[in-house]
Amino acid sequence: MYYAFIENGKINGAGQCKCLTCENIEISQEVFENISLYAYQNGEIVYVGEPIPTDEEQRQNRAVAYQAEVDPITAHIERLRDEAEIDAAKIAELIAERTKKVEEIKALYPYKE
């Protein structure tokens, strides 16, 4: 992964940068305060704002999110399956909701390629 500094909409203040692996760039403190951190990911320069989390950190973030948001849906599905009269339509609806929630969590906490 490569990092570039963006100032006034220009990469490294030059408008075009053929190489994002520039080293030994000196930036004054007053200029630095007006610069945002960007990263080169999947062929694009994207704003990261803070360091990109590691895959292990993302696994932990996903685990917390699954426990808080997915597990309650799974428990609800199991309770409905335990009832004398099973409401198949409601179970199917909850399964779809759970699948959507899992995809949202994966998108929110992506792994590096």
VOZAPA-9922 format. One record per atom (N, C-alpha, C, O, CB): atom name; residue number from 0; y, z, x; residue in one letter. Coordinates in pm, whole numbers. Glycine has a CB too. Layout:
! VOZAPA-9922
CA/NUM/Y/Z/X/a
...
This chain:
! VOZAPA-9922
N/0/-117/0/85/m
CA/0/0/0/0/m
C/0/123/0/89/m
O/0/126/67/193/m
CB/0/0/122/-97/m
N/1/222/-74/50/y
CA/1/346/-84/125/y
C/1/459/-24/43/y
O/1/457/-28/-80/y
CB/1/376/-230/161/y
N/2/555/31/111/y
CA/2/671/87/43/y
C/2/796/10/84/y
O/2/807/-36/198/y
CB/2/686/238/76/y
N/3/888/-3/-8/a
CA/3/1016/-67/20/a
C/3/1125/16/-45/a
O/3/1101/82/-147/a
CB/3/1020/-214/-31/a
N/4/1242/14/14/f
CA/4/1355/81/-47/f
C/4/1437/-22/-121/f
O/4/1465/-130/-69/f
CB/4/1440/155/59/f
N/5/1476/11/-242/i
CA/5/1555/-78/-325/i
C/5/1694/-16/-340/i
O/5/1707/99/-381/i
CB/5/1488/-103/-464/i
N/6/1797/-93/-309/e
CA/6/1934/-46/-326/e
C/6/2013/-157/-393/e
O/6/2016/-270/-346/e
CB/6/1997/-6/-189/e
N/7/2076/-123/-504/n
CA/7/2154/-221/-580/n
C/7/2072/-344/-614/n
O/7/2122/-457/-609/n
CB/7/2279/-262/-501/n
N/8/1945/-323/-649/g
CA/8/1859/-433/-690/g
C/8/1809/-521/-578/g
O/8/1749/-625/-605/g
CB/8/1930/-516/-787/g
N/9/1831/-483/-453/k
CA/9/1788/-566/-341/k
C/9/1689/-489/-255/k
O/9/1707/-370/-227/k
CB/9/1910/-610/-257/k
N/10/1585/-556/-214/i
CA/10/1485/-494/-128/i
C/10/1546/-469/9/i
O/10/1599/-561/71/i
CB/10/1357/-582/-117/i
N/11/1539/-346/57/n
CA/11/1595/-306/186/n
C/11/1740/-350/201/n
O/11/1788/-365/314/n
CB/11/1511/-364/299/n
N/12/1811/-371/89/g
CA/12/1950/-409/93/g
C/12/1973/-552/139/g
O/12/2087/-590/166/g
CB/12/2024/-317/182/g
N/13/1866/-633/149/a
CA/13/1881/-768/204/a
C/13/1862/-877/99/a
O/13/1886/-994/130/a
CB/13/1783/-788/315/a
N/14/1820/-844/-21/g
CA/14/1799/-946/-124/g
C/14/1661/-1006/-118/g
O/14/1597/-1022/-222/g
CB/14/1902/-1055/-111/g
N/15/1613/-1039/0/q
CA/15/1478/-1090/17/q
C/15/1417/-1022/139/q
O/15/1486/-999/238/q
CB/15/1476/-1246/33/q
N/16/1292/-991/130/c
CA/16/1223/-929/243/c
C/16/1089/-996/256/c
O/16/1006/-987/166/c
CB/16/1207/-774/224/c
N/17/1066/-1065/366/k
CA/17/940/-1136/387/k
C/17/829/-1041/425/k
O/17/711/-1074/409/k
CB/17/957/-1243/493/k
N/18/864/-925/475/c
CA/18/763/-831/521/c
C/18/802/-691/477/c
O/18/908/-640/515/c
CB/18/746/-837/675/c
N/19/717/-629/399/l
CA/19/748/-494/352/l
C/19/696/-386/445/l
O/19/704/-267/414/l
CB/19/691/-474/213/l
N/20/642/-426/560/t
CA/20/590/-327/654/t
C/20/690/-299/764/t
O/20/650/-270/877/t
CB/20/459/-375/713/t
N/21/817/-307/734/c
CA/21/922/-281/832/c
C/21/914/-136/880/c
O/21/888/-45/802/c
CB/21/1062/-309/772/c
N/22/935/-116/1009/e
CA/22/930/18/1065/e
C/22/1064/51/1131/e
O/22/1145/-38/1158/e
CB/22/814/30/1167/e
N/23/1085/179/1155/n
CA/23/1204/226/1225/n
C/23/1334/184/1157/n
O/23/1431/148/1225/n
CB/23/1203/176/1367/n
N/24/1338/188/1026/i
CA/24/1460/157/953/i
C/24/1542/285/943/i
O/24/1492/387/896/i
CB/24/1429/98/811/i
N/25/1666/280/987/e
CA/25/1752/397/978/e
C/25/1848/379/861/e
O/25/1911/274/846/e
CB/25/1830/418/1111/e
N/26/1857/482/778/i
CA/26/1944/478/661/i
C/26/2027/605/661/i
O/26/1973/714/678/i
CB/26/1861/463/528/i
N/27/2156/592/643/s
CA/27/2242/710/641/s
C/27/2211/794/518/s
O/27/2156/743/420/s
CB/27/2392/670/643/s
N/28/2244/923/522/q
CA/28/2215/1014/412/q
C/28/2284/971/283/q
O/28/2223/979/177/q
CB/28/2258/1155/448/q
N/29/2409/926/289/e
CA/29/2479/887/167/e
C/29/2416/763/104/e
O/29/2412/752/-18/e
CB/29/2627/862/196/e
N/30/2367/671/185/v
CA/30/2298/553/131/v
C/30/2164/596/74/v
O/30/2123/550/-32/v
CB/30/2279/443/242/v
N/31/2095/685/145/f
CA/31/1963/730/103/f
C/31/1966/793/-36/f
O/31/1871/776/-113/f
CB/31/1908/828/203/f
N/32/2072/865/-70/e
CA/32/2081/931/-200/e
C/32/2088/832/-315/e
O/32/2060/869/-429/e
CB/32/2203/1021/-204/e
N/33/2123/707/-289/n
CA/33/2133/605/-393/n
C/33/2014/510/-394/n
O/33/2017/408/-462/n
CB/33/2259/527/-376/n
N/34/1910/543/-320/i
CA/34/1794/455/-309/i
C/34/1677/516/-387/i
O/34/1657/637/-387/i
CB/34/1754/434/-159/i
N/35/1602/430/-454/s
CA/35/1482/474/-526/s
C/35/1358/424/-452/s
O/35/1361/318/-389/s
CB/35/1483/421/-673/s
N/36/1253/500/-459/l
CA/36/1129/464/-392/l
C/36/1047/372/-480/l
O/36/1023/401/-597/l
CB/36/1048/590/-356/l
N/37/1005/258/-423/y
CA/37/923/161/-493/y
C/37/795/139/-411/y
O/37/793/169/-291/y
CB/37/1000/25/-515/y
N/38/691/89/-474/a
CA/38/567/60/-404/a
C/38/520/-81/-440/a
O/38/550/-132/-548/a
CB/38/458/163/-440/a
N/39/449/-142/-348/y
CA/39/393/-274/-369/y
C/39/249/-255/-418/y
O/39/163/-211/-342/y
CB/39/398/-361/-238/y
N/40/223/-288/-545/q
CA/40/91/-270/-606/q
C/40/53/-395/-682/q
O/40/133/-449/-759/q
CB/40/89/-147/-698/q
N/41/-69/-441/-661/n
CA/41/-122/-556/-735/n
C/41/-27/-675/-731/n
O/41/-9/-743/-832/n
CB/41/-150/-516/-880/n
N/42/34/-699/-617/g
CA/42/121/-814/-603/g
C/42/261/-797/-661/g
O/42/337/-893/-666/g
CB/42/59/-930/-666/g
N/43/296/-677/-704/e
CA/43/427/-652/-763/e
C/43/491/-529/-700/e
O/43/422/-439/-651/e
CB/43/415/-634/-915/e
N/44/623/-526/-700/i
CA/44/694/-407/-656/i
C/44/723/-325/-781/i
O/44/789/-371/-874/i
CB/44/828/-444/-578/i
N/45/673/-201/-781/v
CA/45/688/-115/-898/v
C/45/753/17/-857/v
O/45/734/65/-746/v
CB/45/551/-90/-965/v
N/46/829/74/-949/y
CA/46/893/203/-925/y
C/46/789/313/-934/y
O/46/716/321/-1033/y
CB/46/1008/228/-1025/y
N/47/783/395/-834/v
CA/47/689/507/-838/v
C/47/760/640/-852/v
O/47/702/735/-904/v
CB/47/604/509/-713/v
N/48/883/649/-808/g
CA/48/962/769/-827/g
C/48/913/889/-748/g
O/48/994/973/-708/g
CB/48/964/804/-969/g
N/49/787/898/-725/e
CA/49/729/1005/-647/e
C/49/601/952/-586/e
O/49/556/843/-623/e
CB/49/703/1133/-735/e
N/50/540/1024/-493/p
CA/50/419/974/-428/p
C/50/311/937/-529/p
O/50/292/1004/-631/p
CB/50/365/1078/-331/p
N/51/240/829/-499/i
CA/51/133/783/-588/i
C/51/15/878/-573/i
O/51/-28/907/-461/i
CB/51/91/634/-554/i
N/52/-39/928/-685/p
CA/52/-149/1024/-678/p
C/52/-276/961/-620/p
O/52/-300/842/-635/p
CB/52/-178/1080/-816/p
N/53/-355/1044/-554/t
CA/53/-483/999/-501/t
C/53/-583/985/-615/t
O/53/-559/1034/-726/t
CB/53/-537/1097/-392/t
N/54/-695/918/-587/d
CA/54/-799/904/-690/d
C/54/-852/1041/-734/d
O/54/-883/1062/-851/d
CB/54/-914/817/-638/d
N/55/-863/1134/-639/e
CA/55/-912/1268/-674/e
C/55/-813/1338/-767/e
O/55/-855/1404/-863/e
CB/55/-934/1353/-546/e
N/56/-685/1324/-740/e
CA/56/-584/1383/-830/e
C/56/-592/1318/-968/e
O/56/-577/1386/-1070/e
CB/56/-441/1366/-770/e
N/57/-614/1187/-972/q
CA/57/-626/1118/-1101/q
C/57/-752/1163/-1175/q
O/57/-749/1178/-1297/q
CB/57/-628/965/-1080/q
N/58/-863/1185/-1103/r
CA/58/-985/1237/-1167/r
C/58/-956/1372/-1233/r
O/58/-999/1398/-1345/r
CB/58/-1100/1250/-1064/r
N/59/-883/1457/-1161/q
CA/59/-849/1588/-1215/q
C/59/-756/1575/-1336/q
O/59/-774/1645/-1436/q
CB/59/-784/1676/-1107/q
N/60/-657/1486/-1326/n
CA/60/-566/1465/-1439/n
C/60/-643/1415/-1562/n
O/60/-619/1459/-1674/n
CB/60/-456/1364/-1401/n
N/61/-736/1321/-1538/r
CA/61/-816/1269/-1649/r
C/61/-903/1379/-1710/r
O/61/-916/1388/-1832/r
CB/61/-903/1153/-1601/r
N/62/-963/1461/-1625/a
CA/62/-1050/1568/-1675/a
C/62/-973/1663/-1766/a
O/62/-1022/1702/-1872/a
CB/62/-1114/1646/-1559/a
N/63/-854/1699/-1724/v
CA/63/-770/1788/-1806/v
C/63/-734/1720/-1938/v
O/63/-741/1782/-2044/v
CB/63/-641/1828/-1729/v
N/64/-696/1593/-1931/a
CA/64/-658/1520/-2052/a
C/64/-778/1502/-2146/a
O/64/-765/1516/-2268/a
CB/64/-599/1383/-2015/a
N/65/-895/1470/-2089/y
CA/65/-1016/1455/-2173/y
C/65/-1047/1587/-2244/y
O/65/-1080/1589/-2363/y
CB/65/-1137/1410/-2087/y
N/66/-1037/1695/-2170/q
CA/66/-1068/1826/-2229/q
C/66/-971/1859/-2341/q
O/66/-1010/1913/-2445/q
CB/66/-1064/1936/-2121/q
N/67/-843/1827/-2321/a
CA/67/-742/1862/-2421/a
C/67/-739/1767/-2539/a
O/67/-710/1810/-2651/a
CB/67/-606/1865/-2357/a
N/68/-768/1638/-2517/e
CA/68/-748/1539/-2622/e
C/68/-875/1474/-2675/e
O/68/-882/1439/-2793/e
CB/68/-657/1434/-2573/e
N/69/-977/1456/-2591/v
CA/69/-1098/1386/-2633/v
C/69/-1204/1484/-2683/v
O/69/-1269/1458/-2785/v
CB/69/-1154/1304/-2517/v
N/70/-1221/1594/-2613/d
CA/70/-1325/1690/-2653/d
C/70/-1309/1742/-2796/d
O/70/-1409/1757/-2866/d
CB/70/-1325/1806/-2557/d
N/71/-1187/1771/-2842/p
CA/71/-1174/1816/-2981/p
C/71/-1220/1709/-3082/p
O/71/-1277/1743/-3186/p
CB/71/-1029/1853/-3009/p
N/72/-1196/1582/-3052/i
CA/72/-1242/1475/-3141/i
C/72/-1395/1470/-3141/i
O/72/-1457/1455/-3246/i
CB/72/-1183/1338/-3098/i
N/73/-1454/1483/-3021/t
CA/73/-1601/1483/-3011/t
C/73/-1661/1600/-3088/t
O/73/-1762/1584/-3157/t
CB/73/-1645/1490/-2863/t
N/74/-1599/1717/-3077/a
CA/74/-1648/1834/-3151/a
C/74/-1639/1811/-3302/a
O/74/-1729/1850/-3377/a
CB/74/-1568/1960/-3112/a
N/75/-1532/1747/-3346/h
CA/75/-1515/1717/-3488/h
C/75/-1625/1621/-3535/h
O/75/-1681/1639/-3643/h
CB/75/-1375/1656/-3515/h
N/76/-1655/1521/-3454/i
CA/76/-1763/1426/-3488/i
C/76/-1895/1501/-3501/i
O/76/-1970/1478/-3597/i
CB/76/-1775/1316/-3379/i
N/77/-1924/1588/-3407/e
CA/77/-2049/1664/-3412/e
C/77/-2057/1754/-3534/e
O/77/-2163/1765/-3596/e
CB/77/-2065/1748/-3285/e
N/78/-1947/1817/-3571/r
CA/78/-1947/1900/-3692/r
C/78/-1976/1817/-3816/r
O/78/-2051/1859/-3904/r
CB/78/-1812/1973/-3708/r
N/79/-1916/1699/-3823/l
CA/79/-1941/1611/-3938/l
C/79/-2087/1565/-3943/l
O/79/-2143/1551/-4051/l
CB/79/-1849/1488/-3933/l
N/80/-2147/1542/-3828/r
CA/80/-2288/1500/-3822/r
C/80/-2382/1613/-3864/r
O/80/-2494/1587/-3910/r
CB/80/-2324/1453/-3680/r
N/81/-2338/1737/-3849/d
CA/81/-2421/1852/-3885/d
C/81/-2418/1884/-4034/d
O/81/-2499/1963/-4081/d
CB/81/-2376/1972/-3807/d
N/82/-2326/1826/-4109/e
CA/82/-2314/1855/-4251/e
C/82/-2430/1793/-4329/e
O/82/-2492/1696/-4285/e
CB/82/-2180/1805/-4305/e
N/83/-2457/1851/-4445/a
CA/83/-2566/1801/-4529/a
C/83/-2541/1657/-4572/a
O/83/-2631/1573/-4565/a
CB/83/-2583/1891/-4654/a
N/84/-2418/1629/-4615/e
CA/84/-2383/1492/-4651/e
C/84/-2294/1435/-4542/e
O/84/-2179/1477/-4524/e
CB/84/-2311/1487/-4790/e
N/85/-2348/1340/-4470/i
CA/85/-2276/1282/-4356/i
C/85/-2177/1177/-4406/i
O/85/-2213/1086/-4481/i
CB/85/-2376/1220/-4254/i
N/86/-2053/1191/-4362/d
CA/86/-1947/1096/-4396/d
C/86/-1938/994/-4283/d
O/86/-1861/1010/-4189/d
CB/86/-1808/1170/-4418/d
N/87/-2018/888/-4295/a
CA/87/-2029/787/-4190/a
C/87/-1896/717/-4164/a
O/87/-1865/684/-4049/a
CB/87/-2134/684/-4227/a
N/88/-1818/696/-4267/a
CA/88/-1689/628/-4250/a
C/88/-1594/714/-4167/a
O/88/-1526/664/-4078/a
CB/88/-1626/597/-4388/a
N/89/-1590/843/-4196/k
CA/89/-1502/934/-4121/k
C/89/-1548/944/-3976/k
O/89/-1466/948/-3885/k
CB/89/-1501/1074/-4187/k
N/90/-1680/949/-3954/i
CA/90/-1733/955/-3819/i
C/90/-1696/829/-3741/i
O/90/-1655/837/-3625/i
CB/90/-1886/973/-3822/i
N/91/-1710/714/-3804/a
CA/91/-1674/587/-3739/a
C/91/-1525/584/-3705/a
O/91/-1486/535/-3599/a
CB/91/-1710/469/-3830/a
N/92/-1443/636/-3795/e
CA/92/-1298/643/-3771/e
C/92/-1267/732/-3651/e
O/92/-1184/697/-3567/e
CB/92/-1225/696/-3897/e
N/93/-1334/846/-3644/l
CA/93/-1311/938/-3532/l
C/93/-1362/880/-3400/l
O/93/-1301/902/-3296/l
CB/93/-1379/1071/-3560/l
N/94/-1473/808/-3404/i
CA/94/-1526/746/-3282/i
C/94/-1426/642/-3231/i
O/94/-1402/633/-3110/i
CB/94/-1664/680/-3309/i
N/95/-1368/564/-3322/a
CA/95/-1267/465/-3282/a
C/95/-1144/535/-3225/a
O/95/-1087/489/-3125/a
CB/95/-1226/376/-3403/a
N/96/-1103/645/-3286/e
CA/96/-989/721/-3236/e
C/96/-1017/777/-3097/e
O/96/-930/774/-3009/e
CB/96/-955/836/-3333/e
N/97/-1139/827/-3077/r
CA/97/-1178/882/-2947/r
C/97/-1178/772/-2840/r
O/97/-1131/794/-2728/r
CB/97/-1317/948/-2957/r
N/98/-1232/655/-2874/t
CA/98/-1234/543/-2779/t
C/98/-1094/502/-2740/t
O/98/-1067/475/-2623/t
CB/98/-1309/424/-2840/t
N/99/-1004/496/-2838/k
CA/99/-865/461/-2812/k
C/99/-800/566/-2721/k
O/99/-726/531/-2629/k
CB/99/-786/448/-2944/k
N/100/-827/692/-2747/k
CA/100/-770/801/-2667/k
C/100/-819/794/-2523/k
O/100/-742/817/-2430/k
CB/100/-806/939/-2729/k
N/101/-947/763/-2502/v
CA/101/-1002/750/-2367/v
C/101/-932/637/-2292/v
O/101/-897/653/-2176/v
CB/101/-1155/724/-2372/v
N/102/-911/525/-2359/e
CA/102/-842/412/-2296/e
C/102/-697/448/-2262/e
O/102/-646/407/-2157/e
CB/102/-845/288/-2389/e
N/103/-630/522/-2348/e
CA/103/-493/566/-2320/e
C/103/-489/656/-2196/e
O/103/-399/643/-2113/e
CB/103/-434/642/-2442/e
N/104/-585/745/-2185/i
CA/104/-591/836/-2070/i
C/104/-618/758/-1942/i
O/104/-556/784/-1839/i
CB/104/-699/944/-2091/i
N/105/-708/662/-1948/k
CA/105/-735/578/-1831/k
C/105/-612/502/-1788/k
O/105/-585/489/-1669/k
CB/105/-849/481/-1860/k
N/106/-536/452/-1883/a
CA/106/-413/378/-1852/a
C/106/-306/472/-1795/a
O/106/-229/433/-1707/a
CB/106/-359/306/-1979/a
N/107/-301/593/-1846/l
CA/107/-202/690/-1800/l
C/107/-231/742/-1660/l
O/107/-139/770/-1583/l
CB/107/-195/807/-1897/l
N/108/-360/754/-1627/y
CA/108/-402/804/-1496/y
C/108/-493/702/-1428/y
O/108/-613/726/-1416/y
CB/108/-474/941/-1511/y
N/109/-438/589/-1383/p
CA/109/-522/484/-1322/p
C/109/-567/521/-1180/p
O/109/-501/597/-1110/p
CB/109/-446/352/-1318/p
N/110/-680/464/-1142/y
CA/110/-730/479/-1006/y
C/110/-674/365/-922/y
O/110/-639/259/-974/y
CB/110/-885/479/-1002/y
N/111/-664/388/-791/k
CA/111/-622/281/-700/k
C/111/-731/177/-696/k
O/111/-848/205/-724/k
CB/111/-592/337/-557/k
N/112/-693/56/-661/e
CA/112/-795/-49/-652/e
C/112/-869/-39/-522/e
O/112/-959/-119/-496/e
CB/112/-733/-188/-665/e
